[in-house]
C-alpha cells in the first residue's frame, strides 16, 4: 500500500463526501463557493461531513477570492473555530502584492492550527518565484503538501514545471508532497506517475454534470482505477 497514490477530491457537502469516499478518494478538500475558487466552509458543514465519512479532511482557510488574505483577524477566528470543531488538517496560501509568500499571515494561521498538517495551495502557481517561495516556507511547521498545476493556466501548461520539481524531491524546500491539481486530466497521469508524483487532486473531474451537481462516485472510481493500474 505504500506506493498507492493519494487521490484528493473537493467536497462541498456530506453528499459529495460520501460519494467521493465510495469512489475511492483518500482525502477530501472541504470548501464552499467554487465561483471564488473555494472558500472556508461553515463549521456546520465540516461537522456534517466529519460525521458522514472516515477519511482525512483538509479544510480551506480562505475568506475572499484571490491570493491576498483580506481580513486576517477574521480568518484567524475562523481557523480557531474549525480547530474547536475538530478539524485537524488545513489548506491555505497567501501572497503579498509582489507575489511573495505572505509569511506573516501564514505564520499566524499556522500558530492557530499548531500541530496540524496543511497544504499550501495554488497560490504557488501565482508566485513571483516558486523556488524562493518554497525555500521561504521550508521551515514553517506542518506544511507537508503543495497543491499545484505548475502554472496559473493549469496542468497542460505546467507539466514541465511539475516534472522538474518532482525531480528535486528531497532538496531543501522540496520535501513536501506535490499534489497535482488544476485542469488535471486522466491523460496527464502516465507522465506524472513516471516522474514519481504520487498525489492528485480533482474537482470538476469528479462532477461530470458540472459544479451544480454532486460528486459522482463512478467518476471518482475511474480516477482511482487509473491511479492503481
VOMINU-799227 format. One line per field, with one value per residue: residue in three letters; x, y, z of N, C-alpha, C in turn. Coordinates in pm, 1 decimal, always signed. Example, Ala and Ser with C-alpha at 12.3 -4.5 7.8 and 13.67 -1.06 7.14 Angstrom:
REM VOMINU-799227
code = [ala / ser]
neast = [+1319.0 / +1285.0]
nnorth = [-569.0 / -225.0]
nup = [+780.0 / +708.0]
caeast = [+1230.0 / +1367.0]
canorth = [-450.0 / -106.0]
caup = [+780.0 / +714.0]
ceast = [+1320.0 / +1290.0]
cnorth = [-330.0 / +3.0]
cup = [+780.0 / +787.0]
END
This chain:
REM VOMINU-799227
code = [unk / unk / unk / unk / unk / unk / unk / unk / unk / unk / unk / unk / unk / unk / unk / unk / unk / unk / unk / unk / unk / unk / unk / unk / unk / unk / unk / unk / unk / unk / unk / unk / unk / unk / unk / unk / unk / unk / unk / unk / unk / unk / unk / unk / unk / unk / unk / unk / unk / unk / unk / unk / unk / unk / unk / unk / unk / unk / unk / unk / unk / unk / unk / unk / unk / unk / unk / unk / unk / unk / unk / unk / unk / unk / unk / unk / unk / unk / unk / unk / unk / unk / unk / unk / unk / unk / unk / unk / unk / unk / unk / unk / unk / unk / unk / unk / unk / unk / unk / unk / unk / unk / unk / unk / unk / unk / unk / unk / unk / unk / unk / unk / unk / unk / unk / unk / unk / unk / unk / unk / unk / unk / unk / unk / unk / unk / unk / unk / unk / unk / unk / unk / unk / unk / unk / unk / unk / unk / unk / unk / unk / unk / unk / unk / unk / unk / unk / unk / unk / unk / unk / unk / unk / unk / unk / unk / unk / unk / unk / unk / unk / unk / unk / unk / unk / unk / unk / unk / unk / unk / unk / unk / unk / unk / unk / unk / unk / unk / unk / unk / unk / unk / unk / unk / unk / unk / unk / unk / unk / unk / unk / unk / unk / unk / unk / unk / unk / unk / unk / unk / unk / unk / unk / unk / unk / unk / unk / unk / unk / unk / unk / unk / unk / unk / unk / unk / unk / unk / unk / unk / unk / unk / unk / unk / unk / unk / unk / unk / unk]
neast = [+82.6 / +213.6 / +298.8 / +70.0 / -106.4 / -214.2 / -545.1 / -718.7 / -1024.9 / -1243.8 / -1492.1 / -1813.9 / -2022.9 / -2193.1 / -2303.6 / -2144.5 / -1909.9 / -1959.7 / -2002.2 / -1752.2 / -1579.9 / -1686.8 / -1614.9 / -1344.0 / -1173.8 / -898.0 / -873.8 / -1035.9 / -1084.7 / -1224.5 / -1446.2 / -1630.8 / -1829.3 / -1729.4 / -1724.2 / -1561.5 / -1325.9 / -1308.8 / -1374.8 / -1365.9 / -1561.4 / -1868.8 / -1874.0 / -2074.1 / -2110.1 / -1860.1 / -1878.2 / -2092.9 / -1988.9 / -1767.1 / -1896.9 / -2005.3 / -1816.6 / -1503.7 / -1250.1 / -946.2 / -984.9 / -923.3 / -941.2 / -1029.6 / -878.8 / -974.8 / -1116.4 / -1187.0 / -1197.8 / -907.1 / -553.6 / -465.3 / -482.3 / -693.3 / -914.3 / -736.0 / -766.8 / -1030.0 / -1000.9 / -825.1 / -993.7 / -1184.0 / -1024.4 / -964.1 / -1218.5 / -1273.6 / -1079.3 / -1167.9 / -1395.4 / -1294.8 / -1144.7 / -844.5 / -664.3 / -553.1 / -588.2 / -420.3 / -289.7 / -118.8 / -32.9 / +175.5 / +153.9 / +355.9 / +380.5 / +513.8 / +539.0 / +300.6 / +419.6 / +371.5 / +93.9 / +60.9 / +214.4 / +74.9 / -167.5 / -78.6 / +18.6 / -221.6 / -332.8 / -171.7 / +34.2 / -109.4 / -133.4 / -81.8 / -171.1 / -9.1 / -173.0 / -277.5 / -183.3 / +89.0 / +120.7 / +87.7 / +295.5 / +573.2 / +823.3 / +869.6 / +1058.4 / +1190.3 / +973.0 / +919.5 / +1153.2 / +1137.4 / +922.1 / +1003.6 / +1067.0 / +836.3 / +613.2 / +430.6 / +364.5 / +308.8 / +245.8 / +218.3 / -28.3 / -58.9 / -63.8 / +148.4 / +137.5 / -47.2 / -235.2 / -302.1 / -256.8 / -182.6 / -23.2 / +158.8 / +303.9 / +587.8 / +711.5 / +611.7 / +725.4 / +994.8 / +1008.2 / +934.4 / +1157.5 / +1331.9 / +1264.1 / +1302.5 / +1518.3 / +1620.8 / +1333.2 / +1187.0 / +1078.8 / +814.2 / +508.7 / +411.0 / +105.0 / -93.1 / -308.5 / -569.8 / -708.6 / -638.7 / -615.5 / -706.2 / -531.0 / -295.4 / -180.0 / +7.5 / +264.3 / +309.0 / +300.9 / +517.1 / +720.5 / +734.7 / +546.0 / +292.8 / +41.8 / -280.3 / -532.6 / -869.9 / -1151.2 / -1369.0 / -1345.7 / -1452.5 / -1714.6 / -1908.3 / -2139.5 / -2114.8 / -2059.1 / -2291.9 / -2405.1 / -2375.8 / -2075.0 / -1974.7 / -1968.7 / -1881.0 / -1725.3 / -1513.5 / -1419.3 / -1317.2 / -1084.9 / -951.4 / -908.6 / -745.8 / -519.6 / -439.7 / -372.4]
nnorth = [-121.5 / +114.0 / +249.9 / +343.5 / +586.8 / +907.5 / +1020.8 / +1306.6 / +1469.1 / +1738.2 / +1841.7 / +1969.0 / +1927.5 / +1686.8 / +1490.4 / +1494.8 / +1412.6 / +1150.8 / +1019.8 / +1058.6 / +920.2 / +664.2 / +621.0 / +588.0 / +788.5 / +918.4 / +1134.0 / +1440.8 / +1771.9 / +2036.5 / +2284.8 / +2588.8 / +2773.8 / +2764.8 / +2941.1 / +3141.6 / +3011.8 / +2848.7 / +2871.4 / +2900.0 / +2650.7 / +2630.0 / +2577.9 / +2400.1 / +2256.2 / +2132.0 / +1968.7 / +1801.2 / +1664.3 / +1543.7 / +1364.8 / +1197.7 / +1058.9 / +871.3 / +936.3 / +1137.8 / +1494.1 / +1797.9 / +2130.1 / +2427.2 / +2741.0 / +3039.6 / +3342.1 / +3514.2 / +3573.8 / +3535.8 / +3584.8 / +3740.4 / +3802.3 / +3951.2 / +4010.4 / +3938.1 / +3893.5 / +3801.7 / +3564.3 / +3422.2 / +3389.1 / +3218.9 / +2995.4 / +2917.1 / +2846.0 / +2627.7 / +2449.9 / +2408.1 / +2270.4 / +2033.0 / +1999.2 / +1895.0 / +1910.6 / +2126.0 / +2372.7 / +2630.7 / +2949.9 / +3237.0 / +3534.8 / +3828.8 / +4170.3 / +4170.3 / +3918.3 / +3745.5 / +3498.4 / +3550.1 / +3569.0 / +3652.5 / +3630.3 / +3354.4 / +3240.8 / +3327.9 / +3191.2 / +2926.0 / +2908.8 / +2915.5 / +2673.2 / +2484.1 / +2198.1 / +2070.4 / +1923.1 / +2068.7 / +2201.5 / +2404.8 / +2593.9 / +2655.9 / +2914.9 / +2911.7 / +2884.1 / +3135.4 / +3273.9 / +3504.1 / +3388.6 / +3065.1 / +2886.2 / +3040.5 / +3090.9 / +2831.8 / +2787.5 / +2987.3 / +2898.5 / +2660.7 / +2588.7 / +2621.5 / +2504.1 / +2198.0 / +2211.3 / +2001.7 / +1954.3 / +2068.2 / +2203.3 / +2215.7 / +2320.7 / +2370.9 / +2590.5 / +2897.4 / +2859.3 / +2595.3 / +2230.2 / +2137.6 / +2345.4 / +2362.3 / +2127.8 / +2079.6 / +2222.0 / +2087.9 / +1833.6 / +1896.8 / +1990.9 / +1763.0 / +1608.6 / +1719.9 / +1643.4 / +1615.4 / +1786.0 / +2092.5 / +2278.6 / +2129.3 / +1909.8 / +1863.3 / +1698.0 / +1680.1 / +1770.0 / +1730.6 / +1934.3 / +2108.6 / +2162.9 / +1904.8 / +1602.3 / +1263.2 / +1172.8 / +1298.4 / +1151.9 / +928.1 / +1047.0 / +1203.1 / +1013.4 / +853.7 / +1023.2 / +1005.7 / +1135.4 / +1132.9 / +1210.1 / +1341.4 / +1571.9 / +1636.3 / +1818.7 / +1940.6 / +1719.1 / +1511.9 / +1556.2 / +1501.8 / +1624.6 / +1888.9 / +2172.5 / +2227.8 / +1989.3 / +1691.8 / +1524.4 / +1243.2 / +911.9 / +710.0 / +846.6 / +926.1 / +671.7 / +593.2 / +747.8 / +650.0 / +383.8 / +425.2 / +534.8 / +321.4 / +133.4]
nup = [+0.0 / +29.4 / -195.4 / -307.3 / -480.1 / -367.2 / -375.2 / -382.1 / -335.1 / -408.9 / -186.8 / -126.0 / +43.1 / +262.7 / +99.3 / -132.7 / -6.6 / +85.1 / -159.9 / -280.7 / -106.8 / -141.2 / -403.9 / -385.9 / -294.9 / -109.5 / +54.2 / +140.0 / +17.5 / +174.8 / +87.4 / +18.2 / -219.2 / -509.0 / -718.0 / -635.7 / -637.1 / -415.6 / -83.3 / +282.2 / +435.3 / +630.0 / +989.0 / +1054.5 / +819.6 / +801.4 / +1032.8 / +966.7 / +745.0 / +861.9 / +1029.0 / +842.4 / +689.9 / +702.3 / +617.5 / +583.8 / +618.9 / +465.5 / +540.3 / +382.2 / +440.1 / +380.6 / +294.1 / +93.4 / -260.2 / -470.5 / -386.9 / -182.6 / +168.6 / +285.4 / +547.8 / +806.8 / +1081.6 / +1099.0 / +960.3 / +1123.3 / +1340.8 / +1225.6 / +1171.4 / +1431.3 / +1520.4 / +1351.0 / +1433.4 / +1695.0 / +1634.8 / +1562.2 / +1333.4 / +1178.5 / +971.9 / +713.6 / +444.1 / +289.0 / +176.8 / +91.8 / -84.2 / -102.6 / -227.2 / -410.3 / -504.6 / -342.8 / -76.5 / +180.6 / +462.4 / +724.1 / +761.0 / +701.7 / +907.2 / +1133.6 / +1104.5 / +1106.2 / +1364.2 / +1496.3 / +1425.3 / +1539.0 / +1532.0 / +1337.0 / +1009.5 / +685.3 / +360.6 / +121.1 / -104.7 / -449.3 / -472.1 / -503.1 / -775.7 / -870.1 / -775.8 / -761.0 / -770.1 / -766.3 / -659.6 / -466.5 / -297.4 / -198.4 / -54.1 / +136.7 / +284.7 / +384.9 / +649.9 / +794.0 / +1033.7 / +993.7 / +720.7 / +460.5 / +199.3 / -138.1 / -333.6 / -670.5 / -1013.6 / -1161.5 / -1319.1 / -1360.1 / -1554.2 / -1563.0 / -1567.8 / -1825.1 / -1926.7 / -1717.6 / -1695.7 / -1758.1 / -1545.8 / -1321.6 / -1356.9 / -1340.1 / -1075.8 / -936.5 / -977.2 / -801.6 / -550.7 / -204.5 / -184.2 / -9.9 / +64.7 / -108.5 / +8.7 / +73.2 / -24.9 / -366.4 / -480.3 / -739.9 / -918.5 / -1094.8 / -1373.6 / -1431.3 / -1612.6 / -1700.3 / -1897.0 / -1836.9 / -1637.0 / -1684.1 / -1748.1 / -1519.8 / -1312.4 / -1385.7 / -1330.9 / -1065.3 / -913.9 / -672.7 / -579.1 / -625.3 / -725.5 / -762.2 / -888.1 / -1065.3 / -1235.4 / -1094.4 / -1117.2 / -1352.9 / -1442.9 / -1390.6 / -1163.4 / -1029.1 / -980.4 / -773.6 / -647.3 / -836.5 / -773.4 / -947.5 / -1130.7 / -966.9 / -905.6 / -1153.4 / -1168.2 / -942.1 / -1022.9 / -1245.2 / -1123.6 / -967.7 / -1148.7]
caeast = [+0.0 / +294.4 / +314.6 / -62.2 / -114.6 / -320.7 / -646.9 / -794.8 / -1141.9 / -1312.9 / -1628.6 / -1887.3 / -2120.8 / -2177.0 / -2337.4 / -2018.2 / -1810.0 / -1995.2 / -1977.1 / -1607.7 / -1522.2 / -1733.1 / -1539.9 / -1204.4 / -1091.3 / -820.0 / -881.6 / -1122.5 / -1062.5 / -1355.7 / -1458.1 / -1759.3 / -1819.5 / -1629.1 / -1716.3 / -1446.5 / -1214.9 / -1306.8 / -1358.3 / -1385.7 / -1699.7 / -1917.5 / -1845.6 / -2181.2 / -2079.6 / -1747.9 / -1924.4 / -2176.4 / -1900.9 / -1685.4 / -1982.5 / -2051.0 / -1706.8 / -1392.9 / -1121.0 / -897.5 / -1046.8 / -843.4 / -1035.9 / -976.7 / -880.2 / -974.2 / -1245.2 / -1213.3 / -1134.8 / -772.8 / -449.4 / -437.9 / -557.2 / -810.9 / -926.4 / -661.7 / -824.9 / -1148.4 / -955.5 / -772.7 / -1112.5 / -1241.5 / -934.1 / -982.3 / -1347.4 / -1261.5 / -999.0 / -1256.9 / -1493.2 / -1225.7 / -1063.3 / -702.5 / -581.9 / -597.3 / -536.3 / -410.1 / -179.5 / -141.1 / +77.8 / +168.5 / +130.3 / +467.1 / +383.6 / +592.5 / +450.1 / +263.5 / +467.0 / +309.9 / -38.0 / +78.0 / +263.2 / -35.0 / -263.6 / -13.5 / +19.6 / -359.5 / -361.9 / -46.7 / +31.8 / -186.5 / -69.6 / -152.7 / -132.2 / -2.0 / -249.3 / -230.5 / -114.4 / +225.4 / +120.0 / +86.3 / +409.1 / +675.9 / +938.4 / +826.6 / +1169.6 / +1209.6 / +860.3 / +939.9 / +1262.6 / +1089.8 / +823.6 / +1057.9 / +1072.2 / +708.3 / +566.5 / +307.6 / +349.8 / +352.8 / +192.3 / +190.2 / -126.3 / -9.7 / -76.0 / +271.5 / +112.0 / -181.6 / -325.5 / -339.1 / -154.4 / -131.8 / +83.2 / +254.1 / +365.1 / +734.5 / +745.8 / +580.6 / +824.5 / +1122.2 / +1000.3 / +933.3 / +1296.1 / +1407.3 / +1205.7 / +1401.3 / +1606.6 / +1561.1 / +1218.4 / +1117.0 / +1046.4 / +668.8 / +449.8 / +346.0 / -33.5 / -117.5 / -448.0 / -595.3 / -713.0 / -578.7 / -692.5 / -653.9 / -417.6 / -172.3 / -129.0 / +128.1 / +387.8 / +325.1 / +334.1 / +652.6 / +813.0 / +733.3 / +442.2 / +207.8 / -77.0 / -359.7 / -644.7 / -970.7 / -1273.1 / -1463.3 / -1335.6 / -1537.6 / -1851.8 / -1930.5 / -2255.9 / -2086.3 / -2049.6 / -2423.7 / -2439.2 / -2284.6 / -1968.5 / -2021.0 / -1878.0 / -1820.9 / -1618.0 / -1400.7 / -1367.7 / -1236.4 / -954.5 / -888.0 / -862.1 / -633.6 / -401.9 / -398.6 / -336.6]
canorth = [+0.0 / +234.1 / +328.1 / +384.5 / +731.8 / +977.5 / +1087.9 / +1404.0 / +1517.1 / +1852.9 / +1816.0 / +2087.0 / +1888.1 / +1545.8 / +1404.3 / +1485.6 / +1340.1 / +1008.4 / +969.4 / +1058.0 / +807.5 / +540.8 / +605.1 / +554.0 / +902.4 / +901.4 / +1255.3 / +1542.7 / +1914.2 / +2094.4 / +2426.5 / +2636.2 / +2883.5 / +2741.7 / +3059.1 / +3217.7 / +2915.4 / +2770.7 / +2944.9 / +2817.5 / +2609.8 / +2657.6 / +2475.7 / +2300.3 / +2169.5 / +2046.1 / +1869.1 / +1703.5 / +1580.1 / +1462.3 / +1256.7 / +1112.2 / +981.1 / +848.8 / +966.4 / +1269.6 / +1614.1 / +1921.8 / +2241.2 / +2550.6 / +2865.1 / +3145.8 / +3410.7 / +3600.7 / +3534.2 / +3590.4 / +3527.5 / +3828.7 / +3746.4 / +4026.9 / +4034.3 / +3828.5 / +3863.5 / +3719.0 / +3431.0 / +3358.7 / +3349.1 / +3102.9 / +2882.2 / +2877.3 / +2778.0 / +2496.9 / +2366.6 / +2372.4 / +2174.9 / +1905.8 / +1994.7 / +1876.6 / +1929.2 / +2251.2 / +2418.6 / +2776.5 / +3003.8 / +3378.1 / +3609.8 / +3974.4 / +4243.3 / +4146.5 / +3777.9 / +3666.5 / +3442.1 / +3637.8 / +3486.8 / +3696.6 / +3566.1 / +3208.6 / +3202.8 / +3349.0 / +3080.9 / +2801.6 / +2911.8 / +2887.3 / +2530.0 / +2419.2 / +2052.3 / +2018.0 / +1921.5 / +2157.8 / +2218.0 / +2538.4 / +2567.0 / +2701.3 / +3044.6 / +2891.7 / +2899.0 / +3280.0 / +3335.6 / +3567.8 / +3297.2 / +2941.3 / +2828.0 / +3124.7 / +3067.0 / +2703.1 / +2798.5 / +3070.5 / +2823.6 / +2527.3 / +2557.4 / +2650.5 / +2374.9 / +2135.4 / +2213.2 / +1872.6 / +1936.9 / +2180.7 / +2181.3 / +2296.9 / +2277.4 / +2409.9 / +2713.2 / +2950.1 / +2816.4 / +2455.4 / +2126.2 / +2134.2 / +2446.0 / +2349.2 / +1995.2 / +2081.4 / +2268.6 / +1978.7 / +1726.6 / +1948.0 / +1996.4 / +1624.4 / +1559.7 / +1782.2 / +1598.2 / +1587.7 / +1903.1 / +2194.7 / +2343.8 / +2034.3 / +1788.6 / +1844.6 / +1620.6 / +1750.4 / +1730.8 / +1794.9 / +1962.1 / +2231.6 / +2121.1 / +1771.3 / +1501.9 / +1126.1 / +1150.1 / +1352.4 / +1067.0 / +847.6 / +1126.6 / +1245.5 / +895.3 / +805.5 / +1117.3 / +978.7 / +1213.0 / +1031.2 / +1268.9 / +1403.5 / +1648.2 / +1661.7 / +1889.4 / +1924.4 / +1584.9 / +1422.2 / +1602.8 / +1507.2 / +1708.5 / +2027.0 / +2207.0 / +2232.6 / +1850.1 / +1638.3 / +1432.3 / +1116.6 / +807.4 / +633.8 / +929.9 / +913.3 / +535.4 / +589.1 / +801.3 / +553.9 / +269.0 / +470.0 / +551.8 / +191.5 / +42.5]
caup = [+0.0 / +49.7 / -318.9 / -355.1 / -498.3 / -294.8 / -455.6 / -302.9 / -409.0 / -349.7 / -140.4 / -80.7 / +145.1 / +300.2 / -15.5 / -208.1 / +71.4 / +84.0 / -295.7 / -305.3 / -33.5 / -205.9 / -528.2 / -360.3 / -253.6 / +14.1 / +135.3 / +82.7 / +42.9 / +203.6 / +50.7 / -30.6 / -317.1 / -613.3 / -805.8 / -584.8 / -631.1 / -291.7 / +42.1 / +400.9 / +460.5 / +765.7 / +1090.4 / +1047.0 / +705.2 / +842.5 / +1130.1 / +895.5 / +663.1 / +953.5 / +1078.2 / +731.4 / +630.5 / +796.2 / +555.9 / +624.9 / +562.6 / +470.1 / +538.0 / +324.4 / +518.6 / +279.5 / +307.0 / -21.5 / -386.3 / -489.4 / -301.5 / -68.8 / +280.9 / +327.7 / +692.5 / +870.5 / +1213.2 / +1074.6 / +920.0 / +1245.3 / +1417.3 / +1155.8 / +1194.0 / +1571.6 / +1527.1 / +1284.9 / +1524.7 / +1805.6 / +1580.4 / +1544.2 / +1211.1 / +1212.2 / +852.0 / +653.1 / +315.1 / +291.9 / +97.8 / +61.8 / -143.3 / -87.0 / -352.7 / -502.5 / -543.6 / -247.8 / +24.6 / +292.6 / +574.1 / +849.2 / +767.4 / +708.8 / +1039.9 / +1230.1 / +1090.5 / +1147.5 / +1511.3 / +1539.4 / +1399.9 / +1579.5 / +1535.5 / +1223.9 / +876.4 / +593.6 / +220.5 / +59.1 / -226.8 / -580.2 / -469.2 / -554.7 / -921.2 / -898.9 / -705.7 / -844.3 / -778.9 / -697.8 / -584.0 / -347.8 / -207.8 / -131.6 / +43.9 / +247.6 / +363.5 / +414.8 / +793.6 / +861.2 / +1084.6 / +946.6 / +574.6 / +405.2 / +64.5 / -227.4 / -440.1 / -780.9 / -1152.8 / -1229.1 / -1395.0 / -1335.0 / -1661.9 / -1548.0 / -1580.7 / -1964.0 / -1932.8 / -1607.6 / -1687.8 / -1745.1 / -1410.9 / -1228.2 / -1373.4 / -1287.6 / -929.0 / -888.4 / -981.6 / -691.4 / -423.5 / -101.3 / -167.6 / +77.5 / +2.0 / -196.4 / +85.2 / +79.2 / -134.9 / -477.0 / -505.1 / -869.0 / -947.6 / -1169.8 / -1513.7 / -1442.0 / -1687.8 / -1690.6 / -1988.6 / -1776.7 / -1529.4 / -1709.6 / -1737.2 / -1381.0 / -1231.9 / -1417.8 / -1266.4 / -921.6 / -845.6 / -611.1 / -516.5 / -730.7 / -669.9 / -865.6 / -850.9 / -1176.6 / -1294.6 / -1015.0 / -1138.1 / -1497.9 / -1475.1 / -1353.3 / -1020.9 / -965.1 / -948.2 / -672.5 / -685.9 / -893.1 / -723.3 / -1057.8 / -1187.6 / -874.9 / -921.5 / -1276.4 / -1129.6 / -850.6 / -1100.9 / -1329.5 / -1037.2 / -914.0 / -1259.2]
ceast = [+85.5 / +309.6 / +179.6 / -65.7 / -232.1 / -415.0 / -730.2 / -904.9 / -1202.9 / -1455.0 / -1689.9 / -1984.1 / -2107.5 / -2212.9 / -2214.4 / -1919.9 / -1834.7 / -1966.0 / -1827.4 / -1541.3 / -1561.5 / -1654.7 / -1392.7 / -1114.6 / -1021.2 / -839.7 / -974.0 / -1067.2 / -1199.9 / -1355.0 / -1605.4 / -1729.4 / -1708.8 / -1622.2 / -1600.4 / -1325.5 / -1201.3 / -1274.5 / -1387.6 / -1533.4 / -1741.8 / -1875.4 / -1949.4 / -2155.2 / -1964.0 / -1797.5 / -2007.5 / -2091.2 / -1817.5 / -1766.7 / -2014.9 / -1942.3 / -1592.8 / -1256.1 / -1075.4 / -965.0 / -950.4 / -936.9 / -968.1 / -987.6 / -862.9 / -1111.5 / -1280.4 / -1140.5 / -998.0 / -676.4 / -397.2 / -529.9 / -687.6 / -806.9 / -861.0 / -718.9 / -948.2 / -1107.1 / -897.4 / -889.1 / -1176.8 / -1155.7 / -951.4 / -1112.8 / -1342.2 / -1182.4 / -1086.8 / -1359.2 / -1429.0 / -1146.0 / -916.0 / -610.2 / -640.9 / -531.3 / -533.7 / -294.3 / -209.3 / -13.4 / +61.6 / +154.6 / +239.4 / +477.1 / +475.7 / +497.8 / +425.6 / +293.9 / +401.2 / +174.2 / -25.6 / +119.1 / +156.5 / -134.1 / -204.3 / -4.2 / -117.4 / -393.1 / -237.9 / -63.9 / -43.4 / -103.5 / -151.8 / -87.3 / -118.6 / -62.4 / -193.8 / -183.7 / +28.7 / +231.0 / +115.7 / +207.7 / +507.0 / +792.2 / +904.7 / +936.3 / +1193.5 / +1096.5 / +880.7 / +1047.7 / +1220.1 / +994.5 / +879.7 / +1052.1 / +942.5 / +647.4 / +437.8 / +289.6 / +400.8 / +314.6 / +187.4 / +88.0 / -89.7 / -42.3 / +52.5 / +261.1 / -25.7 / -283.6 / -366.0 / -227.5 / -99.7 / -9.9 / +196.1 / +331.3 / +517.5 / +781.0 / +723.5 / +686.1 / +959.4 / +1121.2 / +998.5 / +1075.4 / +1380.1 / +1358.1 / +1314.9 / +1502.4 / +1542.0 / +1450.9 / +1135.2 / +1081.7 / +895.7 / +619.3 / +391.2 / +207.9 / -76.2 / -267.2 / -462.8 / -593.4 / -646.5 / -673.1 / -627.6 / -532.5 / -287.4 / -103.9 / -3.0 / +258.1 / +414.3 / +364.8 / +475.9 / +759.3 / +816.0 / +630.7 / +333.1 / +86.7 / -148.4 / -490.1 / -743.6 / -1092.4 / -1378.3 / -1461.1 / -1419.5 / -1685.9 / -1880.2 / -2048.4 / -2237.9 / -2097.0 / -2184.7 / -2471.9 / -2338.4 / -2170.3 / -2031.6 / -1920.6 / -1810.1 / -1710.8 / -1493.7 / -1336.8 / -1280.4 / -1095.4 / -879.0 / -829.3 / -741.9 / -504.6 / -349.2 / -349.2 / -185.5]
cnorth = [+125.9 / +315.5 / +363.4 / +535.9 / +787.7 / +1042.4 / +1175.0 / +1462.0 / +1636.0 / +1811.7 / +1944.5 / +2054.0 / +1739.0 / +1451.3 / +1385.1 / +1393.5 / +1190.2 / +947.7 / +958.8 / +941.5 / +675.1 / +513.2 / +576.3 / +671.4 / +870.8 / +1017.1 / +1352.3 / +1681.1 / +1977.4 / +2243.7 / +2460.2 / +2739.2 / +2863.0 / +2855.6 / +3149.0 / +3125.5 / +2847.7 / +2853.1 / +2851.2 / +2779.7 / +2647.5 / +2545.9 / +2364.5 / +2202.3 / +2075.9 / +1934.1 / +1761.2 / +1609.2 / +1488.5 / +1343.5 / +1154.8 / +1020.8 / +967.1 / +865.0 / +1105.8 / +1383.8 / +1729.9 / +2039.6 / +2366.2 / +2665.8 / +2980.7 / +3209.8 / +3497.1 / +3547.6 / +3600.7 / +3534.8 / +3623.3 / +3787.0 / +3819.9 / +4046.8 / +3918.3 / +3793.7 / +3774.3 / +3576.2 / +3353.6 / +3307.8 / +3223.1 / +2978.4 / +2827.6 / +2798.8 / +2639.1 / +2398.7 / +2317.1 / +2267.4 / +2038.0 / +1893.6 / +1983.3 / +1877.2 / +2047.8 / +2275.4 / +2570.1 / +2820.8 / +3146.8 / +3441.8 / +3756.8 / +4039.3 / +4219.1 / +4001.1 / +3692.2 / +3606.7 / +3541.4 / +3560.8 / +3524.9 / +3627.5 / +3416.1 / +3167.8 / +3224.7 / +3232.5 / +2949.7 / +2794.9 / +2875.4 / +2738.6 / +2446.9 / +2267.9 / +1989.3 / +2017.8 / +2008.8 / +2163.0 / +2366.2 / +2522.9 / +2641.7 / +2845.8 / +3029.4 / +2913.3 / +3045.1 / +3350.2 / +3397.2 / +3471.3 / +3172.0 / +2884.9 / +2907.4 / +3102.4 / +2937.8 / +2714.6 / +2883.7 / +2994.3 / +2693.2 / +2490.6 / +2588.7 / +2517.6 / +2328.0 / +2129.3 / +2081.0 / +1853.4 / +2070.9 / +2135.9 / +2274.1 / +2234.2 / +2305.3 / +2540.8 / +2765.4 / +2897.1 / +2670.3 / +2359.7 / +2117.4 / +2223.8 / +2415.7 / +2219.2 / +1998.5 / +2125.1 / +2157.2 / +1868.4 / +1770.3 / +1950.8 / +1855.1 / +1568.7 / +1615.0 / +1736.9 / +1561.7 / +1699.2 / +2001.4 / +2271.8 / +2250.5 / +1904.9 / +1759.8 / +1768.6 / +1714.4 / +1690.1 / +1803.9 / +1810.4 / +2095.7 / +2199.8 / +1986.2 / +1677.9 / +1364.1 / +1105.5 / +1215.0 / +1250.2 / +988.5 / +926.2 / +1165.9 / +1127.8 / +849.0 / +898.7 / +1098.0 / +1059.4 / +1116.7 / +1089.2 / +1356.6 / +1456.7 / +1676.3 / +1732.8 / +1865.0 / +1784.6 / +1482.9 / +1455.0 / +1615.0 / +1595.8 / +1851.7 / +2051.3 / +2215.9 / +2092.4 / +1795.7 / +1557.7 / +1300.2 / +1008.0 / +731.4 / +713.1 / +923.1 / +775.4 / +522.9 / +640.9 / +704.8 / +436.6 / +305.9 / +483.1 / +418.5 / +97.1 / +21.7]
cup = [+0.0 / -78.2 / -381.0 / -364.8 / -418.7 / -395.7 / -361.4 / -390.1 / -334.5 / -311.2 / -86.1 / +32.5 / +171.3 / +187.0 / -105.3 / -137.2 / +67.6 / -53.4 / -324.3 / -232.1 / -98.6 / -334.6 / -509.5 / -326.8 / -121.8 / +110.1 / +63.3 / +113.7 / +57.8 / +175.6 / +32.6 / -139.8 / -419.7 / -714.3 / -763.6 / -565.0 / -494.3 / -168.4 / +159.5 / +416.2 / +601.9 / +860.8 / +1084.0 / +932.7 / +739.3 / +932.8 / +1061.8 / +811.9 / +752.2 / +1005.4 / +969.4 / +675.9 / +730.7 / +731.4 / +598.7 / +547.8 / +576.6 / +445.6 / +483.3 / +424.2 / +420.9 / +280.4 / +186.5 / -144.0 / -399.7 / -386.0 / -195.5 / +45.0 / +310.7 / +478.9 / +768.7 / +1007.2 / +1199.6 / +1039.2 / +1038.4 / +1330.5 / +1357.4 / +1180.4 / +1335.5 / +1587.1 / +1464.4 / +1371.5 / +1640.4 / +1762.8 / +1554.9 / +1415.9 / +1248.5 / +1091.0 / +774.9 / +517.3 / +321.6 / +202.4 / +58.2 / +8.5 / -109.6 / -224.9 / -456.0 / -546.6 / -458.3 / -143.7 / +137.3 / +421.2 / +706.2 / +866.8 / +782.7 / +850.1 / +1147.5 / +1225.6 / +1138.7 / +1299.8 / +1567.4 / +1525.4 / +1431.8 / +1586.8 / +1419.3 / +1096.0 / +781.6 / +457.2 / +189.0 / -79.6 / -348.0 / -584.4 / -521.5 / -705.6 / -964.5 / -836.4 / -805.7 / -869.5 / -696.5 / -607.9 / -455.8 / -247.7 / -129.4 / -23.2 / +163.4 / +340.0 / +419.5 / +562.2 / +867.9 / +906.5 / +1017.4 / +796.8 / +517.9 / +259.1 / -7.9 / -330.3 / -554.6 / -915.3 / -1228.9 / -1303.4 / -1355.8 / -1435.3 / -1651.4 / -1584.6 / -1723.3 / -1978.4 / -1835.2 / -1603.3 / -1677.2 / -1605.7 / -1309.2 / -1236.8 / -1317.6 / -1134.9 / -869.7 / -881.6 / -867.2 / -553.9 / -324.3 / -82.7 / -70.1 / +3.8 / -84.2 / -124.3 / +83.9 / -43.3 / -239.3 / -496.2 / -631.6 / -892.0 / -1016.8 / -1318.2 / -1536.3 / -1517.8 / -1672.8 / -1780.3 / -1940.5 / -1685.1 / -1564.7 / -1693.2 / -1592.2 / -1292.0 / -1259.5 / -1362.0 / -1115.2 / -844.0 / -798.2 / -538.6 / -619.4 / -672.5 / -782.0 / -806.4 / -957.7 / -1237.6 / -1218.4 / -1032.8 / -1285.7 / -1537.3 / -1425.7 / -1203.4 / -952.3 / -929.3 / -847.3 / -731.9 / -730.4 / -852.3 / -836.9 / -1127.5 / -1099.1 / -891.0 / -1046.2 / -1248.6 / -1038.4 / -928.0 / -1187.7 / -1245.8 / -985.9 / -1023.1 / -1265.6]
END
